[in-house]
Amino acid sequence: TLGNVKSCFDPMNDSNHCGACFAQCASGETCAGGSCVSYTVVESCDECAAGAQCCTPMPAAWAHGTVCVSGPTCPA
């Protein structure tokens, strides 16, 4: 909740309120685990760079089946 107002977003996964109210992720980033992370759409996990997390399958809200993210947590 935000003071007396009930929160209607998930600060752990909402790219417009990532980790805090109105903390918007930049273009090319998404919110994962409360942090903005960059991501790349790929055909398979083999295309992920060293140190990137492969996330598949992505949630239905995403138009992509597989992405590589720069952080340790996949978007929900």
PDB file of N, CA, C and O in Angstrom:
ATOM      1  N   THR A   1       0.827  -1.197   0.000  1.00  0.00           N
ATOM      2  CA  THR A   1       0.000   0.000   0.000  1.00  0.00           C
ATOM      3  C   THR A   1       0.863   1.249   0.000  1.00  0.00           C
ATOM      4  O   THR A   1       2.022   1.215   0.414  1.00  0.00           O
ATOM      5  N   LEU A   2       0.308   2.323  -0.454  1.00  0.00           N
ATOM      6  CA  LEU A   2       0.981   3.610  -0.506  1.00  0.00           C
ATOM      7  C   LEU A   2       0.231   4.556   0.426  1.00  0.00           C
ATOM      8  O   LEU A   2      -0.759   5.160   0.013  1.00  0.00           O
ATOM      9  N   GLY A   3       0.674   4.699   1.659  1.00  0.00           N
ATOM     10  CA  GLY A   3      -0.053   5.514   2.623  1.00  0.00           C
ATOM     11  C   GLY A   3      -1.420   4.903   2.844  1.00  0.00           C
ATOM     12  O   GLY A   3      -1.521   3.745   3.248  1.00  0.00           O
ATOM     13  N   ASN A   4      -2.462   5.654   2.589  1.00  0.00           N
ATOM     14  CA  ASN A   4      -3.827   5.150   2.729  1.00  0.00           C
ATOM     15  C   ASN A   4      -4.391   4.630   1.417  1.00  0.00           C
ATOM     16  O   ASN A   4      -5.559   4.247   1.352  1.00  0.00           O
ATOM     17  N   VAL A   5      -3.573   4.613   0.373  1.00  0.00           N
ATOM     18  CA  VAL A   5      -4.025   4.171  -0.936  1.00  0.00           C
ATOM     19  C   VAL A   5      -3.490   2.770  -1.202  1.00  0.00           C
ATOM     20  O   VAL A   5      -2.294   2.516  -1.052  1.00  0.00           O
ATOM     21  N   LYS A   6      -4.374   1.867  -1.597  1.00  0.00           N
ATOM     22  CA  LYS A   6      -3.952   0.504  -1.911  1.00  0.00           C
ATOM     23  C   LYS A   6      -3.223   0.484  -3.249  1.00  0.00           C
ATOM     24  O   LYS A   6      -3.712   1.051  -4.227  1.00  0.00           O
ATOM     25  N   SER A   7      -2.066  -0.159  -3.306  1.00  0.00           N
ATOM     26  CA  SER A   7      -1.276  -0.261  -4.521  1.00  0.00           C
ATOM     27  C   SER A   7      -1.979  -1.167  -5.524  1.00  0.00           C
ATOM     28  O   SER A   7      -2.489  -2.228  -5.163  1.00  0.00           O
ATOM     29  N   CYS A   8      -2.004  -0.745  -6.783  1.00  0.00           N
ATOM     30  CA  CYS A   8      -2.609  -1.586  -7.828  1.00  0.00           C
ATOM     31  C   CYS A   8      -1.549  -2.012  -8.844  1.00  0.00           C
ATOM     32  O   CYS A   8      -1.878  -2.327  -9.988  1.00  0.00           O
ATOM     33  N   PHE A   9      -0.286  -2.023  -8.436  1.00  0.00           N
ATOM     34  CA  PHE A   9       0.782  -2.481  -9.301  1.00  0.00           C
ATOM     35  C   PHE A   9       1.740  -3.333  -8.482  1.00  0.00           C
ATOM     36  O   PHE A   9       1.716  -3.307  -7.251  1.00  0.00           O
ATOM     37  N   ASP A  10       2.568  -4.075  -9.165  1.00  0.00           N
ATOM     38  CA  ASP A  10       3.542  -4.960  -8.533  1.00  0.00           C
ATOM     39  C   ASP A  10       4.933  -4.352  -8.684  1.00  0.00           C
ATOM     40  O   ASP A  10       5.507  -4.431  -9.770  1.00  0.00           O
ATOM     41  N   PRO A  11       5.502  -3.746  -7.631  1.00  0.00           N
ATOM     42  CA  PRO A  11       6.811  -3.099  -7.753  1.00  0.00           C
ATOM     43  C   PRO A  11       7.951  -4.076  -8.078  1.00  0.00           C
ATOM     44  O   PRO A  11       9.057  -3.645  -8.401  1.00  0.00           O
ATOM     45  N   MET A  12       7.693  -5.364  -7.996  1.00  0.00           N
ATOM     46  CA  MET A  12       8.719  -6.339  -8.337  1.00  0.00           C
ATOM     47  C   MET A  12       8.760  -6.623  -9.838  1.00  0.00           C
ATOM     48  O   MET A  12       9.764  -7.121 -10.349  1.00  0.00           O
ATOM     49  N   ASN A  13       7.655  -6.303 -10.557  1.00  0.00           N
ATOM     50  CA  ASN A  13       7.575  -6.666 -11.972  1.00  0.00           C
ATOM     51  C   ASN A  13       6.970  -5.607 -12.882  1.00  0.00           C
ATOM     52  O   ASN A  13       6.881  -5.836 -14.088  1.00  0.00           O
ATOM     53  N   ASP A  14       6.553  -4.468 -12.362  1.00  0.00           N
ATOM     54  CA  ASP A  14       5.910  -3.426 -13.166  1.00  0.00           C
ATOM     55  C   ASP A  14       6.962  -2.438 -13.675  1.00  0.00           C
ATOM     56  O   ASP A  14       7.576  -1.731 -12.876  1.00  0.00           O
ATOM     57  N   SER A  15       7.176  -2.378 -14.979  1.00  0.00           N
ATOM     58  CA  SER A  15       8.213  -1.522 -15.558  1.00  0.00           C
ATOM     59  C   SER A  15       7.934  -0.026 -15.383  1.00  0.00           C
ATOM     60  O   SER A  15       8.831   0.792 -15.587  1.00  0.00           O
ATOM     61  N   ASN A  16       6.714   0.339 -15.013  1.00  0.00           N
ATOM     62  CA  ASN A  16       6.386   1.743 -14.757  1.00  0.00           C
ATOM     63  C   ASN A  16       6.572   2.120 -13.290  1.00  0.00           C
ATOM     64  O   ASN A  16       6.602   3.302 -12.946  1.00  0.00           O
ATOM     65  N   HIS A  17       6.697   1.115 -12.430  1.00  0.00           N
ATOM     66  CA  HIS A  17       6.859   1.328 -10.984  1.00  0.00           C
ATOM     67  C   HIS A  17       7.823   0.266 -10.445  1.00  0.00           C
ATOM     68  O   HIS A  17       7.474  -0.482  -9.533  1.00  0.00           O
ATOM     69  N   CYS A  18       9.010   0.202 -10.995  1.00  0.00           N
ATOM     70  CA  CYS A  18       9.948  -0.874 -10.686  1.00  0.00           C
ATOM     71  C   CYS A  18      10.716  -0.602  -9.392  1.00  0.00           C
ATOM     72  O   CYS A  18      11.607   0.246  -9.357  1.00  0.00           O
ATOM     73  N   GLY A  19      10.370  -1.314  -8.352  1.00  0.00           N
ATOM     74  CA  GLY A  19      11.030  -1.171  -7.058  1.00  0.00           C
ATOM     75  C   GLY A  19      10.467  -0.054  -6.214  1.00  0.00           C
ATOM     76  O   GLY A  19      10.650  -0.059  -4.997  1.00  0.00           O
ATOM     77  N   ALA A  20       9.778   0.918  -6.826  1.00  0.00           N
ATOM     78  CA  ALA A  20       9.195   2.053  -6.113  1.00  0.00           C
ATOM     79  C   ALA A  20       8.168   2.737  -7.017  1.00  0.00           C
ATOM     80  O   ALA A  20       8.163   2.528  -8.230  1.00  0.00           O
ATOM     81  N   CYS A  21       7.316   3.540  -6.427  1.00  0.00           N
ATOM     82  CA  CYS A  21       6.315   4.282  -7.189  1.00  0.00           C
ATOM     83  C   CYS A  21       6.969   5.171  -8.228  1.00  0.00           C
ATOM     84  O   CYS A  21       7.913   5.902  -7.929  1.00  0.00           O
ATOM     85  N   PHE A  22       6.462   5.103  -9.454  1.00  0.00           N
ATOM     86  CA  PHE A  22       6.880   5.974 -10.550  1.00  0.00           C
ATOM     87  C   PHE A  22       8.348   5.818 -10.952  1.00  0.00           C
ATOM     88  O   PHE A  22       8.883   6.684 -11.644  1.00  0.00           O
ATOM     89  N   ALA A  23       9.014   4.735 -10.537  1.00  0.00           N
ATOM     90  CA  ALA A  23      10.389   4.448 -10.955  1.00  0.00           C
ATOM     91  C   ALA A  23      10.307   3.662 -12.259  1.00  0.00           C
ATOM     92  O   ALA A  23      10.246   2.432 -12.248  1.00  0.00           O
ATOM     93  N   GLN A  24      10.306   4.377 -13.381  1.00  0.00           N
ATOM     94  CA  GLN A  24      10.098   3.778 -14.688  1.00  0.00           C
ATOM     95  C   GLN A  24      11.397   3.275 -15.293  1.00  0.00           C
ATOM     96  O   GLN A  24      12.419   3.961 -15.258  1.00  0.00           O
ATOM     97  N   CYS A  25      11.347   2.066 -15.849  1.00  0.00           N
ATOM     98  CA  CYS A  25      12.513   1.511 -16.540  1.00  0.00           C
ATOM     99  C   CYS A  25      12.693   2.225 -17.880  1.00  0.00           C
ATOM    100  O   CYS A  25      11.728   2.702 -18.477  1.00  0.00           O
ATOM    101  N   ALA A  26      13.927   2.290 -18.336  1.00  0.00           N
ATOM    102  CA  ALA A  26      14.255   2.924 -19.614  1.00  0.00           C
ATOM    103  C   ALA A  26      13.808   2.042 -20.774  1.00  0.00           C
ATOM    104  O   ALA A  26      13.489   0.866 -20.595  1.00  0.00           O
ATOM    105  N   SER A  27      13.793   2.625 -21.953  1.00  0.00           N
ATOM    106  CA  SER A  27      13.491   1.873 -23.167  1.00  0.00           C
ATOM    107  C   SER A  27      14.506   0.743 -23.305  1.00  0.00           C
ATOM    108  O   SER A  27      15.699   0.962 -23.097  1.00  0.00           O
ATOM    109  N   GLY A  28      14.053  -0.456 -23.652  1.00  0.00           N
ATOM    110  CA  GLY A  28      14.952  -1.600 -23.782  1.00  0.00           C
ATOM    111  C   GLY A  28      15.198  -2.316 -22.471  1.00  0.00           C
ATOM    112  O   GLY A  28      15.995  -3.252 -22.412  1.00  0.00           O
ATOM    113  N   GLU A  29      14.506  -1.875 -21.400  1.00  0.00           N
ATOM    114  CA  GLU A  29      14.619  -2.523 -20.096  1.00  0.00           C
ATOM    115  C   GLU A  29      13.241  -3.004 -19.651  1.00  0.00           C
ATOM    116  O   GLU A  29      12.214  -2.517 -20.122  1.00  0.00           O
ATOM    117  N   THR A  30      13.242  -3.957 -18.745  1.00  0.00           N
ATOM    118  CA  THR A  30      12.029  -4.437 -18.122  1.00  0.00           C
ATOM    119  C   THR A  30      12.302  -4.603 -16.638  1.00  0.00           C
ATOM    120  O   THR A  30      13.456  -4.615 -16.211  1.00  0.00           O
ATOM    121  N   CYS A  31      11.247  -4.729 -15.856  1.00  0.00           N
ATOM    122  CA  CYS A  31      11.390  -4.896 -14.408  1.00  0.00           C
ATOM    123  C   CYS A  31      11.386  -6.383 -14.063  1.00  0.00           C
ATOM    124  O   CYS A  31      10.491  -7.120 -14.477  1.00  0.00           O
ATOM    125  N   ALA A  32      12.369  -6.810 -13.320  1.00  0.00           N
ATOM    126  CA  ALA A  32      12.469  -8.201 -12.890  1.00  0.00           C
ATOM    127  C   ALA A  32      13.019  -8.223 -11.471  1.00  0.00           C
ATOM    128  O   ALA A  32      14.156  -7.813 -11.238  1.00  0.00           O
ATOM    129  N   GLY A  33      12.224  -8.694 -10.532  1.00  0.00           N
ATOM    130  CA  GLY A  33      12.667  -8.771  -9.146  1.00  0.00           C
ATOM    131  C   GLY A  33      12.884  -7.402  -8.515  1.00  0.00           C
ATOM    132  O   GLY A  33      13.699  -7.264  -7.603  1.00  0.00           O
ATOM    133  N   GLY A  34      12.156  -6.378  -8.997  1.00  0.00           N
ATOM    134  CA  GLY A  34      12.254  -5.048  -8.416  1.00  0.00           C
ATOM    135  C   GLY A  34      13.400  -4.205  -8.947  1.00  0.00           C
ATOM    136  O   GLY A  34      13.664  -3.125  -8.418  1.00  0.00           O
ATOM    137  N   SER A  35      14.093  -4.680  -9.993  1.00  0.00           N
ATOM    138  CA  SER A  35      15.191  -3.927 -10.615  1.00  0.00           C
ATOM    139  C   SER A  35      14.985  -3.870 -12.119  1.00  0.00           C
ATOM    140  O   SER A  35      14.495  -4.826 -12.720  1.00  0.00           O
ATOM    141  N   CYS A  36      15.357  -2.755 -12.724  1.00  0.00           N
ATOM    142  CA  CYS A  36      15.309  -2.637 -14.181  1.00  0.00           C
ATOM    143  C   CYS A  36      16.497  -3.391 -14.766  1.00  0.00           C
ATOM    144  O   CYS A  36      17.638  -3.202 -14.345  1.00  0.00           O
ATOM    145  N   VAL A  37      16.212  -4.244 -15.739  1.00  0.00           N
ATOM    146  CA  VAL A  37      17.262  -5.019 -16.406  1.00  0.00           C
ATOM    147  C   VAL A  37      17.087  -4.885 -17.914  1.00  0.00           C
ATOM    148  O   VAL A  37      15.962  -4.796 -18.407  1.00  0.00           O
ATOM    149  N   SER A  38      18.188  -4.872 -18.638  1.00  0.00           N
ATOM    150  CA  SER A  38      18.092  -4.855 -20.090  1.00  0.00           C
ATOM    151  C   SER A  38      17.770  -6.265 -20.569  1.00  0.00           C
ATOM    152  O   SER A  38      18.093  -7.249 -19.904  1.00  0.00           O
ATOM    153  N   TYR A  39      17.132  -6.346 -21.728  1.00  0.00           N
ATOM    154  CA  TYR A  39      16.795  -7.662 -22.270  1.00  0.00           C
ATOM    155  C   TYR A  39      16.977  -7.671 -23.773  1.00  0.00           C
ATOM    156  O   TYR A  39      16.953  -6.627 -24.426  1.00  0.00           O
ATOM    157  N   THR A  40      17.160  -8.874 -24.316  1.00  0.00           N
ATOM    158  CA  THR A  40      17.306  -9.095 -25.747  1.00  0.00           C
ATOM    159  C   THR A  40      16.403 -10.249 -26.133  1.00  0.00           C
ATOM    160  O   THR A  40      16.435 -11.302 -25.495  1.00  0.00           O
ATOM    161  N   VAL A  41      15.600 -10.066 -27.166  1.00  0.00           N
ATOM    162  CA  VAL A  41      14.749 -11.139 -27.667  1.00  0.00           C
ATOM    163  C   VAL A  41      15.619 -12.078 -28.497  1.00  0.00           C
ATOM    164  O   VAL A  41      16.374 -11.635 -29.361  1.00  0.00           O
ATOM    165  N   VAL A  42      15.508 -13.374 -28.229  1.00  0.00           N
ATOM    166  CA  VAL A  42      16.316 -14.378 -28.939  1.00  0.00           C
ATOM    167  C   VAL A  42      15.444 -15.552 -29.373  1.00  0.00           C
ATOM    168  O   VAL A  42      14.327 -15.724 -28.884  1.00  0.00           O
ATOM    169  N   GLU A  43      15.959 -16.344 -30.284  1.00  0.00           N
ATOM    170  CA  GLU A  43      15.261 -17.551 -30.727  1.00  0.00           C
ATOM    171  C   GLU A  43      15.496 -18.708 -29.752  1.00  0.00           C
ATOM    172  O   GLU A  43      14.604 -19.523 -29.517  1.00  0.00           O
ATOM    173  N   SER A  44      16.728 -18.771 -29.178  1.00  0.00           N
ATOM    174  CA  SER A  44      17.047 -19.848 -28.244  1.00  0.00           C
ATOM    175  C   SER A  44      18.032 -19.329 -27.194  1.00  0.00           C
ATOM    176  O   SER A  44      18.684 -18.303 -27.388  1.00  0.00           O
ATOM    177  N   CYS A  45      18.124 -20.046 -26.097  1.00  0.00           N
ATOM    178  CA  CYS A  45      19.010 -19.662 -24.998  1.00  0.00           C
ATOM    179  C   CYS A  45      20.486 -19.670 -25.414  1.00  0.00           C
ATOM    180  O   CYS A  45      21.312 -19.014 -24.780  1.00  0.00           O
ATOM    181  N   ASP A  46      20.812 -20.403 -26.465  1.00  0.00           N
ATOM    182  CA  ASP A  46      22.194 -20.445 -26.952  1.00  0.00           C
ATOM    183  C   ASP A  46      22.686 -19.072 -27.402  1.00  0.00           C
ATOM    184  O   ASP A  46      23.893 -18.845 -27.485  1.00  0.00           O
ATOM    185  N   GLU A  47      21.757 -18.151 -27.693  1.00  0.00           N
ATOM    186  CA  GLU A  47      22.120 -16.822 -28.163  1.00  0.00           C
ATOM    187  C   GLU A  47      22.416 -15.843 -27.033  1.00  0.00           C
ATOM    188  O   GLU A  47      22.876 -14.731 -27.291  1.00  0.00           O
ATOM    189  N   CYS A  48      22.160 -16.235 -25.782  1.00  0.00           N
ATOM    190  CA  CYS A  48      22.405 -15.337 -24.651  1.00  0.00           C
ATOM    191  C   CYS A  48      23.905 -15.157 -24.424  1.00  0.00           C
ATOM    192  O   CYS A  48      24.678 -16.112 -24.498  1.00  0.00           O
ATOM    193  N   ALA A  49      24.296 -13.923 -24.148  1.00  0.00           N
ATOM    194  CA  ALA A  49      25.695 -13.626 -23.860  1.00  0.00           C
ATOM    195  C   ALA A  49      26.090 -14.237 -22.519  1.00  0.00           C
ATOM    196  O   ALA A  49      25.231 -14.548 -21.695  1.00  0.00           O
ATOM    197  N   ALA A  50      27.379 -14.405 -22.307  1.00  0.00           N
ATOM    198  CA  ALA A  50      27.880 -14.934 -21.041  1.00  0.00           C
ATOM    199  C   ALA A  50      27.389 -14.052 -19.891  1.00  0.00           C
ATOM    200  O   ALA A  50      27.483 -12.827 -19.963  1.00  0.00           O
ATOM    201  N   GLY A  51      26.878 -14.661 -18.855  1.00  0.00           N
ATOM    202  CA  GLY A  51      26.406 -13.934 -17.683  1.00  0.00           C
ATOM    203  C   GLY A  51      24.955 -13.507 -17.765  1.00  0.00           C
ATOM    204  O   GLY A  51      24.402 -13.037 -16.770  1.00  0.00           O
ATOM    205  N   ALA A  52      24.316 -13.654 -18.925  1.00  0.00           N
ATOM    206  CA  ALA A  52      22.908 -13.292 -19.072  1.00  0.00           C
ATOM    207  C   ALA A  52      22.020 -14.460 -18.656  1.00  0.00           C
ATOM    208  O   ALA A  52      22.382 -15.625 -18.818  1.00  0.00           O
ATOM    209  N   GLN A  53      20.879 -14.132 -18.130  1.00  0.00           N
ATOM    210  CA  GLN A  53      19.888 -15.128 -17.710  1.00  0.00           C
ATOM    211  C   GLN A  53      18.950 -15.396 -18.879  1.00  0.00           C
ATOM    212  O   GLN A  53      18.410 -14.454 -19.458  1.00  0.00           O
ATOM    213  N   CYS A  54      18.745 -16.656 -19.237  1.00  0.00           N
ATOM    214  CA  CYS A  54      17.799 -17.013 -20.285  1.00  0.00           C
ATOM    215  C   CYS A  54      16.433 -17.219 -19.650  1.00  0.00           C
ATOM    216  O   CYS A  54      16.298 -17.977 -18.690  1.00  0.00           O
ATOM    217  N   CYS A  55      15.420 -16.546 -20.186  1.00  0.00           N
ATOM    218  CA  CYS A  55      14.068 -16.618 -19.642  1.00  0.00           C
ATOM    219  C   CYS A  55      13.115 -17.159 -20.697  1.00  0.00           C
ATOM    220  O   CYS A  55      12.847 -16.509 -21.708  1.00  0.00           O
ATOM    221  N   THR A  56      12.614 -18.352 -20.444  1.00  0.00           N
ATOM    222  CA  THR A  56      11.662 -18.975 -21.353  1.00  0.00           C
ATOM    223  C   THR A  56      10.840 -20.005 -20.591  1.00  0.00           C
ATOM    224  O   THR A  56      11.409 -20.661 -19.719  1.00  0.00           O
ATOM    225  N   PRO A  57       9.567 -20.200 -20.842  1.00  0.00           N
ATOM    226  CA  PRO A  57       8.761 -19.312 -21.690  1.00  0.00           C
ATOM    227  C   PRO A  57       8.394 -18.046 -20.933  1.00  0.00           C
ATOM    228  O   PRO A  57       8.264 -18.060 -19.709  1.00  0.00           O
ATOM    229  N   MET A  58       8.230 -16.967 -21.656  1.00  0.00           N
ATOM    230  CA  MET A  58       7.880 -15.689 -21.043  1.00  0.00           C
ATOM    231  C   MET A  58       6.387 -15.666 -20.739  1.00  0.00           C
ATOM    232  O   MET A  58       5.624 -16.434 -21.326  1.00  0.00           O
ATOM    233  N   PRO A  59       5.964 -14.791 -19.825  1.00  0.00           N
ATOM    234  CA  PRO A  59       4.537 -14.677 -19.510  1.00  0.00           C
ATOM    235  C   PRO A  59       3.718 -14.346 -20.754  1.00  0.00           C
ATOM    236  O   PRO A  59       4.239 -13.768 -21.708  1.00  0.00           O
ATOM    237  N   ALA A  60       2.450 -14.708 -20.747  1.00  0.00           N
ATOM    238  CA  ALA A  60       1.574 -14.495 -21.900  1.00  0.00           C
ATOM    239  C   ALA A  60       1.486 -13.024 -22.300  1.00  0.00           C
ATOM    240  O   ALA A  60       1.236 -12.718 -23.466  1.00  0.00           O
ATOM    241  N   ALA A  61       1.685 -12.115 -21.356  1.00  0.00           N
ATOM    242  CA  ALA A  61       1.601 -10.682 -21.656  1.00  0.00           C
ATOM    243  C   ALA A  61       2.736 -10.235 -22.569  1.00  0.00           C
ATOM    244  O   ALA A  61       2.624  -9.204 -23.232  1.00  0.00           O
ATOM    245  N   TRP A  62       3.819 -10.991 -22.613  1.00  0.00           N
ATOM    246  CA  TRP A  62       4.946 -10.661 -23.484  1.00  0.00           C
ATOM    247  C   TRP A  62       4.691 -11.240 -24.864  1.00  0.00           C
ATOM    248  O   TRP A  62       4.112 -12.319 -24.992  1.00  0.00           O
ATOM    249  N   ALA A  63       5.114 -10.540 -25.876  1.00  0.00           N
ATOM    250  CA  ALA A  63       4.957 -11.035 -27.240  1.00  0.00           C
ATOM    251  C   ALA A  63       6.107 -11.953 -27.640  1.00  0.00           C
ATOM    252  O   ALA A  63       6.106 -12.499 -28.743  1.00  0.00           O
ATOM    253  N   HIS A  64       7.083 -12.127 -26.758  1.00  0.00           N
ATOM    254  CA  HIS A  64       8.293 -12.884 -27.074  1.00  0.00           C
ATOM    255  C   HIS A  64       8.301 -14.201 -26.302  1.00  0.00           C
ATOM    256  O   HIS A  64       7.863 -14.256 -25.153  1.00  0.00           O
ATOM    257  N   GLY A  65       8.800 -15.255 -26.934  1.00  0.00           N
ATOM    258  CA  GLY A  65       8.881 -16.541 -26.266  1.00  0.00           C
ATOM    259  C   GLY A  65      10.112 -16.694 -25.393  1.00  0.00           C
ATOM    260  O   GLY A  65      10.039 -17.305 -24.327  1.00  0.00           O
ATOM    261  N   THR A  66      11.236 -16.153 -25.823  1.00  0.00           N
ATOM    262  CA  THR A  66      12.497 -16.296 -25.097  1.00  0.00           C
ATOM    263  C   THR A  66      13.242 -14.974 -25.108  1.00  0.00           C
ATOM    264  O   THR A  66      13.350 -14.322 -26.147  1.00  0.00           O
ATOM    265  N   VAL A  67      13.764 -14.573 -23.933  1.00  0.00           N
ATOM    266  CA  VAL A  67      14.591 -13.367 -23.850  1.00  0.00           C
ATOM    267  C   VAL A  67      15.798 -13.660 -22.969  1.00  0.00           C
ATOM    268  O   VAL A  67      15.765 -14.558 -22.128  1.00  0.00           O
ATOM    269  N   CYS A  68      16.858 -12.895 -23.174  1.00  0.00           N
ATOM    270  CA  CYS A  68      18.020 -12.904 -22.293  1.00  0.00           C
ATOM    271  C   CYS A  68      17.966 -11.611 -21.494  1.00  0.00           C
ATOM    272  O   CYS A  68      17.745 -10.546 -22.070  1.00  0.00           O
ATOM    273  N   VAL A  69      18.161 -11.677 -20.185  1.00  0.00           N
ATOM    274  CA  VAL A  69      18.149 -10.480 -19.335  1.00  0.00           C
ATOM    275  C   VAL A  69      19.500 -10.308 -18.671  1.00  0.00           C
ATOM    276  O   VAL A  69      20.233 -11.274 -18.458  1.00  0.00           O
ATOM    277  N   SER A  70      19.821  -9.060 -18.344  1.00  0.00           N
ATOM    278  CA  SER A  70      21.128  -8.743 -17.761  1.00  0.00           C
ATOM    279  C   SER A  70      21.203  -9.065 -16.273  1.00  0.00           C
ATOM    280  O   SER A  70      22.295  -9.084 -15.706  1.00  0.00           O
ATOM    281  N   GLY A  71      20.070  -9.319 -15.635  1.00  0.00           N
ATOM    282  CA  GLY A  71      20.065  -9.605 -14.199  1.00  0.00           C
ATOM    283  C   GLY A  71      19.816 -11.065 -13.900  1.00  0.00           C
ATOM    284  O   GLY A  71      19.623 -11.862 -14.818  1.00  0.00           O
ATOM    285  N   PRO A  72      19.817 -11.433 -12.620  1.00  0.00           N
ATOM    286  CA  PRO A  72      19.672 -12.820 -12.223  1.00  0.00           C
ATOM    287  C   PRO A  72      18.228 -13.318 -12.181  1.00  0.00           C
ATOM    288  O   PRO A  72      17.999 -14.511 -11.982  1.00  0.00           O
ATOM    289  N   THR A  73      17.243 -12.422 -12.365  1.00  0.00           N
ATOM    290  CA  THR A  73      15.836 -12.778 -12.227  1.00  0.00           C
ATOM    291  C   THR A  73      15.092 -12.546 -13.534  1.00  0.00           C
ATOM    292  O   THR A  73      15.283 -11.521 -14.188  1.00  0.00           O
ATOM    293  N   CYS A  74      14.245 -13.495 -13.916  1.00  0.00           N
ATOM    294  CA  CYS A  74      13.423 -13.331 -15.112  1.00  0.00           C
ATOM    295  C   CYS A  74      12.180 -12.506 -14.778  1.00  0.00           C
ATOM    296  O   CYS A  74      11.676 -12.559 -13.656  1.00  0.00           O
ATOM    297  N   PRO A  75      11.687 -11.739 -15.765  1.00  0.00           N
ATOM    298  CA  PRO A  75      10.440 -10.987 -15.552  1.00  0.00           C
ATOM    299  C   PRO A  75       9.286 -11.947 -15.313  1.00  0.00           C
ATOM    300  O   PRO A  75       9.271 -13.064 -15.831  1.00  0.00           O
ATOM    301  N   ALA A  76       8.333 -11.504 -14.529  1.00  0.00           N
ATOM    302  CA  ALA A  76       7.156 -12.342 -14.246  1.00  0.00           C
ATOM    303  C   ALA A  76       5.981 -11.869 -15.062  1.00  0.00           C
ATOM    304  O   ALA A  76       4.894 -12.441 -14.970  1.00  0.00           O
TER     305      ALA A  76
END
